[in-house]
Amino acid sequence: MESNNRNSIIINFGCRLNAYESEVIKSLVKKNSIQNTLIFNTCAVTKEAERQAQQAIRKYKKIYPKMNIIVTGCSSQINPSKYLSMKEVNSIIGNDEKIKNETWSNLESVKYKKINNIMKVKRVNENIINNFSDNSRAYVEIQQGCNHRCTYCIIPFGRGNSRSVPINIIVKRIKTMVFNGFNEIVLTGVDITDYGIDLPGKPTFSNMVKRVLKMVPELKQLRLSSIDCAEIDDDFWDLIQYEERLMPHLHISLQSGDDLILKRMKRRHNRKKAIKFCEKAKKLRPNIVFGADLIAGFPTETDNMFDMTCSLIKECNLTYLHVFPYSQRIGTSANKMPQVSNEIKKSRGSFLRKLGEEQLSKYLKTLVGKEKTILIEKNIEGFSFGKTQEYAPVKINKILEKRKLFNLAIKSENKKFLFA
């Protein structure tokens, strides 16, 4: 994502939380009249994400040779030397510093590097932004960091420990977005279902969602980003069953379908728990649809273990798959485990993506002839594109207003789209 602001350009990589923070950076850059600057908000979840960021830095420097370059985000937080060594880079700013007004109001003091020890950070971002670029839905940060140490994941070292945004700040953020025309909000963070553990009274994630929906009755659609099925409480099931404004689409951080691999990953669920979670959600909300994060070729993964992941996709009836070939990250425990070859990782990743395409195609067929509520995302060459509440992609044979909700009949489908 590229965002141009008063001759400064913000280039975002990675997750929805990064996208939200890029909007915060954009507001601070505008507030402090930062000129002639390229700002790269990087991701570190895989080596490929870091490679893409470095490639983009070199590319943009060629296009804008006279502009200053600032690198921030998870990659610069975890491995600042990677960017300090690049001749194109002028300054590096840490994940904590990038959301502070004082960083951008006194940019000269940054000089070359300004990075705090993220593990000692207790504060959360309490900025209130007024808009969300050209998106049809707005992301709202509710939580930051992670207290868990999955053996494949480097992100806690870029984000720090879990910190929750107070509910009154979350409500203010959502009310602002709704006032500015957003009909759908996505709650985002690093580990959102761990919300509240650090706050007075320890409000749970489910409690926070209930209060948000009660305090912002104007909000029409609330969507959750990735959740951990091991952190769900009984109140969550009440939300699934009774709260129609909570979208019937759950993206689950599963990673594998094999119990031994899950144990070696230090995940907090097993195969049985994942299946029970999906079965219960489906029973309470029959139209609910599941997505999942899956890692292909985790160290020590055999063919039989991989087959367990493939069968889990069908047992849980997963529809939207986010597939990562395992990426070695220095500093993680999995980096020291016996590795699977790159060829096998690539092959298994491709197989999972193909299986995901088949699952999506099968699901889209079930929606033909039904009327669905669709959020319009974009307009291209006489067509509108959007998604149903279940997150199914739709192509519409006319132009409709972006960010608006429309009830439309689904007429047909192909492998990738519904048509209305």
C-alpha positions as CSV (number, residue, x, y, z in Angstrom):
1,M,0.0,0.0,0.0
2,E,1.3,3.4,-1.0
3,S,-0.1,6.6,0.6
4,N,1.0,10.0,-0.7
5,N,0.8,12.9,1.7
6,R,2.2,16.4,0.9
7,N,5.2,15.2,-1.1
8,S,5.9,12.4,1.5
9,I,5.0,8.8,0.6
10,I,4.3,6.0,3.0
11,I,4.8,2.5,1.7
12,N,3.2,-0.2,3.9
13,F,4.0,-3.9,4.1
14,G,2.4,-6.8,6.0
15,C,-0.5,-7.1,8.3
16,R,-3.7,-5.1,9.1
17,L,-2.0,-3.7,12.2
18,N,0.8,-2.3,10.1
19,A,-1.9,-0.8,7.8
20,Y,-3.5,0.9,10.7
21,E,-0.2,2.2,12.0
22,S,0.6,3.5,8.5
23,E,-2.5,5.6,8.8
24,V,-1.4,6.9,12.1
25,I,2.0,7.8,10.6
26,K,0.2,9.5,7.7
27,S,-1.7,11.7,10.2
28,L,1.5,12.6,12.1
29,V,3.4,13.3,9.0
30,K,0.6,15.7,7.9
31,K,0.4,17.3,11.3
32,N,4.1,18.0,11.4
33,S,4.4,19.0,7.7
34,I,7.0,16.4,6.9
35,Q,8.3,17.0,3.4
36,N,10.3,15.1,0.8
37,T,10.3,11.8,2.6
38,L,9.8,8.2,1.8
39,I,8.6,6.1,4.8
40,F,8.7,2.3,4.6
41,N,6.6,0.5,7.3
42,T,8.1,-3.0,7.1
43,C,7.1,-6.5,7.9
44,A,9.3,-9.3,9.3
45,V,6.9,-12.3,9.3
46,T,9.0,-14.0,6.6
47,K,12.4,-13.5,4.9
48,E,10.4,-12.8,1.7
49,A,8.6,-9.9,3.3
50,E,12.0,-8.4,4.3
51,R,13.4,-9.0,0.8
52,Q,10.4,-7.2,-0.7
53,A,11.0,-4.2,1.6
54,Q,14.6,-3.9,0.6
55,Q,13.8,-4.3,-3.0
56,A,11.2,-1.5,-2.7
57,I,13.6,0.8,-1.0
58,R,16.1,0.5,-3.8
59,K,13.3,0.9,-6.4
60,Y,11.8,4.0,-4.9
61,K,15.2,5.6,-4.4
62,K,15.8,5.4,-8.1
63,I,12.4,7.0,-8.8
64,Y,12.8,9.7,-6.2
65,P,16.6,10.1,-5.8
66,K,16.4,13.4,-3.9
67,M,13.9,12.2,-1.2
68,N,15.0,11.1,2.3
69,I,14.2,7.5,3.3
70,I,13.0,6.5,6.7
71,V,12.5,2.8,7.5
72,T,10.3,1.6,10.4
73,G,8.1,-1.4,11.3
74,C,8.9,-4.9,12.5
75,S,11.9,-5.6,10.2
76,S,13.7,-2.5,11.3
77,Q,12.9,-3.1,14.9
78,I,14.2,-6.7,14.9
79,N,17.2,-6.2,12.5
80,P,18.2,-2.5,12.2
81,S,21.6,-3.4,10.9
82,K,19.9,-4.8,7.7
83,Y,18.8,-1.3,6.9
84,L,21.7,0.6,8.4
85,S,23.9,-1.0,5.8
86,M,21.8,0.3,2.9
87,K,23.2,3.4,1.3
88,E,19.7,4.5,0.3
89,V,18.4,4.8,4.0
90,N,18.7,8.0,6.0
91,S,17.0,7.1,9.3
92,I,15.5,4.1,11.1
93,I,12.6,4.4,13.6
94,G,11.4,1.7,15.9
95,N,7.9,0.3,16.2
96,D,7.2,2.2,19.4
97,E,8.6,5.5,18.2
98,K,6.8,5.5,14.9
99,I,3.4,6.2,16.5
100,K,4.6,9.1,18.7
101,N,4.0,12.6,17.7
102,E,7.3,13.7,19.3
103,T,9.2,11.5,16.9
104,W,7.8,13.3,13.9
105,S,7.7,16.8,15.4
106,N,11.4,16.6,16.2
107,L,12.6,14.4,13.3
108,E,16.0,16.0,13.2
109,S,16.8,14.5,16.6
110,V,16.3,11.0,15.1
111,K,19.5,11.4,13.1
112,Y,20.2,7.9,12.0
113,K,18.6,5.5,14.4
114,K,15.9,5.7,17.1
115,I,14.8,2.3,18.4
116,N,13.7,1.6,22.0
117,N,13.9,-1.8,23.7
118,I,10.4,-3.0,22.6
119,M,10.2,-5.6,25.5
120,K,10.2,-2.7,28.0
121,V,7.4,-0.8,26.3
122,K,4.2,-0.6,28.4
123,R,2.2,2.0,26.5
124,V,-0.1,1.5,23.6
125,N,-0.9,3.7,20.7
126,E,-3.9,5.9,21.7
127,N,-3.9,8.1,18.5
128,I,-7.3,8.7,17.0
129,I,-7.3,9.0,13.2
130,N,-10.1,10.4,11.1
131,N,-10.0,8.2,8.1
132,F,-8.5,5.1,6.5
133,S,-7.1,6.0,3.1
134,D,-9.1,4.6,0.2
135,N,-10.3,1.5,2.0
136,S,-13.9,0.4,2.1
137,R,-13.5,-0.9,5.6
138,A,-11.5,0.6,8.5
139,Y,-9.1,-1.3,10.6
140,V,-9.0,-0.4,14.3
141,E,-6.1,-1.5,16.6
142,I,-7.3,-3.0,19.9
143,Q,-4.2,-4.7,21.1
144,Q,-0.4,-4.8,20.5
145,G,2.3,-7.3,21.0
146,C,2.2,-11.0,22.1
147,N,2.9,-12.9,25.3
148,H,3.4,-16.2,23.6
149,R,6.5,-17.6,22.0
150,C,5.5,-19.8,19.1
151,T,8.7,-21.5,17.9
152,Y,8.4,-20.2,14.3
153,C,7.5,-16.6,15.1
154,I,9.8,-13.6,15.3
155,I,7.0,-11.0,15.7
156,P,7.0,-10.7,19.5
157,F,10.6,-9.4,19.2
158,G,9.3,-6.7,16.9
159,R,6.2,-5.9,18.8
160,G,6.9,-6.6,22.4
161,N,4.6,-8.1,25.0
162,S,0.8,-7.9,24.8
163,R,-0.6,-4.5,25.6
164,S,-4.4,-3.7,25.3
165,V,-6.0,-0.5,24.1
166,P,-8.5,0.8,26.7
167,I,-12.1,0.3,25.7
168,N,-12.9,4.0,25.7
169,I,-10.2,4.6,23.2
170,I,-11.4,1.8,21.0
171,V,-15.0,3.2,21.1
172,K,-13.7,6.7,20.2
173,R,-11.8,5.2,17.2
174,I,-14.8,3.3,16.0
175,K,-17.2,6.2,16.4
176,T,-14.9,8.4,14.4
177,M,-14.7,6.0,11.6
178,V,-18.5,5.4,11.5
179,F,-19.0,9.2,11.6
180,N,-16.7,9.4,8.5
181,G,-18.8,6.9,6.5
182,F,-17.4,3.5,7.3
183,N,-20.1,0.8,7.6
184,E,-17.6,-2.0,8.5
185,I,-14.8,-2.0,11.1
186,V,-12.2,-4.7,11.5
187,L,-10.7,-5.2,15.0
188,T,-7.0,-5.9,14.6
189,G,-3.8,-6.5,16.6
190,V,-1.1,-9.2,17.1
191,D,-3.1,-11.5,19.3
192,I,-6.6,-9.9,19.7
193,T,-8.2,-12.8,21.7
194,D,-5.6,-12.2,24.4
195,Y,-7.1,-8.7,24.9
196,G,-7.5,-7.2,28.4
197,I,-5.0,-9.3,30.4
198,D,-3.0,-6.2,31.2
199,L,-5.9,-3.8,31.9
200,P,-7.5,-2.9,35.3
201,G,-10.3,-5.4,35.9
202,K,-8.9,-7.6,33.1
203,P,-11.8,-7.2,30.7
204,T,-12.0,-10.2,28.3
205,F,-11.9,-9.9,24.5
206,S,-15.6,-11.0,24.3
207,N,-16.6,-8.4,27.0
208,M,-14.8,-5.7,25.0
209,V,-16.7,-6.6,21.8
210,K,-20.0,-6.6,23.6
211,R,-19.4,-3.2,25.0
212,V,-18.3,-1.8,21.6
213,L,-21.4,-3.0,19.9
214,K,-23.6,-1.6,22.7
215,M,-21.8,1.8,22.8
216,V,-21.7,2.2,19.0
217,P,-25.2,1.3,17.8
218,E,-24.6,3.1,14.5
219,L,-21.9,0.5,13.6
220,K,-23.5,-1.8,11.0
221,Q,-20.8,-4.5,10.6
222,L,-18.0,-5.6,12.9
223,R,-15.4,-8.1,11.7
224,L,-12.6,-9.8,13.5
225,S,-9.1,-10.3,12.2
226,S,-7.1,-13.5,13.1
227,I,-8.2,-15.2,16.3
228,D,-6.8,-18.0,18.5
229,C,-9.3,-20.8,19.2
230,A,-7.4,-21.6,22.4
231,E,-8.3,-18.2,23.9
232,I,-12.1,-18.3,23.5
233,D,-14.4,-18.0,26.5
234,D,-18.2,-18.8,26.9
235,D,-19.2,-15.2,26.2
236,F,-17.7,-15.5,22.7
237,W,-20.3,-18.1,21.8
238,D,-23.1,-15.7,22.8
239,L,-21.7,-13.2,20.4
240,I,-21.6,-15.8,17.6
241,Q,-25.1,-16.9,18.2
242,Y,-26.9,-13.7,18.9
243,E,-25.0,-10.7,17.6
244,E,-25.9,-10.3,13.9
245,R,-23.6,-7.3,13.5
246,L,-20.6,-9.5,14.2
247,M,-19.7,-10.9,10.8
248,P,-20.1,-14.6,10.2
249,H,-16.5,-15.0,9.1
250,L,-13.7,-16.2,11.5
251,H,-10.1,-16.3,10.4
252,I,-8.3,-18.8,12.7
253,S,-4.6,-19.0,13.5
254,L,-4.4,-22.8,13.0
255,Q,-0.9,-23.3,11.4
256,S,-1.1,-27.1,11.2
257,G,-3.5,-30.0,11.5
258,D,-1.0,-32.4,13.1
259,D,-0.8,-32.6,16.9
260,L,3.0,-33.2,17.1
261,I,3.8,-30.3,14.8
262,L,1.4,-28.1,16.8
263,K,3.3,-29.1,20.0
264,R,6.6,-28.4,18.3
265,M,5.2,-25.0,17.3
266,K,4.2,-24.4,20.9
267,R,0.6,-23.7,19.8
268,R,-2.0,-23.8,22.5
269,H,-4.6,-25.9,20.6
270,N,-4.6,-29.3,19.2
271,R,-6.4,-30.8,16.2
272,K,-9.4,-32.0,18.2
273,K,-9.9,-28.5,19.8
274,A,-9.8,-26.8,16.4
275,I,-12.4,-29.2,14.9
276,K,-14.7,-28.8,18.0
277,F,-14.3,-25.0,17.7
278,C,-15.5,-25.0,14.1
279,E,-18.3,-27.5,14.8
280,K,-19.7,-25.4,17.6
281,A,-19.5,-22.1,15.7
282,K,-21.3,-23.7,12.7
283,K,-24.0,-25.1,15.0
284,L,-24.6,-21.7,16.6
285,R,-24.3,-19.7,13.3
286,P,-25.0,-22.0,10.3
287,N,-23.8,-19.5,7.7
288,I,-20.5,-18.9,9.3
289,V,-17.4,-19.4,7.2
290,F,-13.8,-20.0,8.2
291,G,-10.4,-18.9,7.0
292,A,-7.1,-20.0,8.5
293,D,-3.4,-19.4,8.6
294,L,-1.4,-22.5,7.6
295,I,2.4,-23.1,7.5
296,A,3.7,-25.5,4.9
297,G,6.9,-27.4,5.6
298,F,7.5,-26.7,9.2
299,P,10.7,-28.3,10.5
300,T,10.3,-32.1,11.0
301,E,7.0,-32.2,9.0
302,T,6.6,-35.5,7.3
303,D,4.3,-36.4,4.4
304,N,1.8,-38.0,6.9
305,M,1.9,-34.9,9.1
306,F,1.2,-32.7,6.1
307,D,-1.7,-35.0,5.1
308,M,-3.2,-34.2,8.6
309,T,-3.2,-30.5,7.7
310,C,-4.9,-31.3,4.4
311,S,-7.6,-33.4,6.0
312,L,-8.2,-30.7,8.7
313,I,-9.1,-28.3,5.9
314,K,-11.9,-30.5,4.9
315,E,-13.0,-31.5,8.5
316,C,-13.2,-27.9,9.5
317,N,-14.6,-26.9,6.1
318,L,-12.0,-24.1,5.8
319,T,-12.8,-21.7,2.9
320,Y,-10.2,-18.9,2.9
321,L,-6.6,-20.2,3.3
322,H,-3.6,-17.9,4.1
323,V,-0.7,-20.2,3.3
324,F,2.9,-19.6,4.3
325,P,5.8,-21.8,3.3
326,Y,7.8,-22.0,6.5
327,S,10.4,-19.3,6.7
328,Q,13.5,-19.7,8.9
329,R,13.9,-16.7,11.3
330,I,17.1,-16.3,13.3
331,G,16.3,-16.0,17.0
332,T,13.4,-18.5,17.0
333,S,13.5,-22.1,18.3
334,A,12.3,-23.6,15.1
335,N,15.3,-22.3,13.3
336,K,17.4,-24.9,15.1
337,M,15.2,-27.8,14.3
338,P,15.8,-30.2,11.4
339,Q,14.6,-28.4,8.3
340,V,12.4,-29.5,5.4
341,S,13.8,-28.8,2.0
342,N,12.8,-25.7,0.1
343,E,11.5,-27.8,-2.7
344,I,9.2,-29.7,-0.4
345,K,8.0,-26.5,1.3
346,K,7.2,-24.9,-2.0
347,S,5.4,-28.0,-3.2
348,R,3.3,-28.3,-0.1
349,G,2.5,-24.6,-0.2
350,S,1.3,-24.9,-3.7
351,F,-0.8,-27.9,-2.9
352,L,-2.5,-26.1,0.0
353,R,-3.3,-23.1,-2.1
354,K,-4.8,-25.3,-4.8
355,L,-6.9,-27.0,-2.1
356,G,-8.0,-23.6,-0.9
357,E,-9.1,-22.6,-4.3
358,E,-11.2,-25.8,-4.5
359,Q,-12.7,-25.1,-1.1
360,L,-13.6,-21.5,-2.1
361,S,-15.1,-22.7,-5.4
362,K,-17.2,-25.3,-3.7
363,Y,-18.5,-22.7,-1.2
364,L,-19.3,-20.0,-3.8
365,K,-21.6,-22.5,-5.6
366,T,-23.8,-22.7,-2.5
367,L,-24.5,-19.0,-2.6
368,V,-26.0,-18.8,-6.1
369,G,-29.7,-17.8,-6.0
370,K,-29.4,-16.3,-2.5
371,E,-29.7,-12.6,-1.5
372,K,-26.6,-11.3,0.2
373,T,-25.5,-8.0,1.9
374,I,-22.5,-6.7,0.1
375,L,-20.0,-4.1,1.1
376,I,-18.7,-2.2,-2.0
377,E,-14.9,-2.1,-2.1
378,K,-13.9,-0.6,-5.5
379,N,-15.1,0.3,-8.9
380,I,-13.3,-0.7,-12.1
381,E,-14.3,-0.3,-15.7
382,G,-18.0,-0.2,-15.2
383,F,-18.1,-2.9,-12.5
384,S,-18.3,-2.8,-8.7
385,F,-16.5,-5.3,-6.5
386,G,-17.2,-6.1,-2.9
387,K,-17.6,-8.9,-0.3
388,T,-20.5,-10.5,1.4
389,Q,-20.8,-10.6,5.2
390,E,-19.2,-14.0,4.9
391,Y,-16.3,-12.4,3.0
392,A,-17.2,-14.0,-0.4
393,P,-15.9,-11.9,-3.3
394,V,-18.6,-10.5,-5.6
395,K,-18.5,-8.8,-9.0
396,I,-21.5,-6.5,-9.8
397,N,-22.5,-5.5,-13.3
398,K,-22.9,-1.8,-12.5
399,I,-21.3,1.0,-10.5
400,L,-22.4,1.3,-6.8
401,E,-21.1,3.7,-4.2
402,K,-18.0,2.6,-2.4
403,R,-18.2,1.8,1.4
404,K,-22.0,1.4,1.1
405,L,-24.0,-1.8,1.8
406,F,-26.4,-3.3,-0.7
407,N,-28.6,-6.3,-0.6
408,L,-28.2,-8.1,-4.0
409,A,-29.2,-11.4,-5.5
410,I,-26.4,-13.7,-6.4
411,K,-26.9,-14.9,-10.0
412,S,-23.9,-17.1,-10.8
413,E,-20.3,-17.9,-9.9
414,N,-17.0,-19.0,-11.2
415,K,-13.9,-20.3,-9.3
416,K,-13.1,-16.9,-7.9
417,F,-16.2,-14.7,-7.9
418,L,-19.9,-14.5,-7.3
419,F,-21.8,-12.4,-9.8
420,A,-24.7,-10.1,-8.8
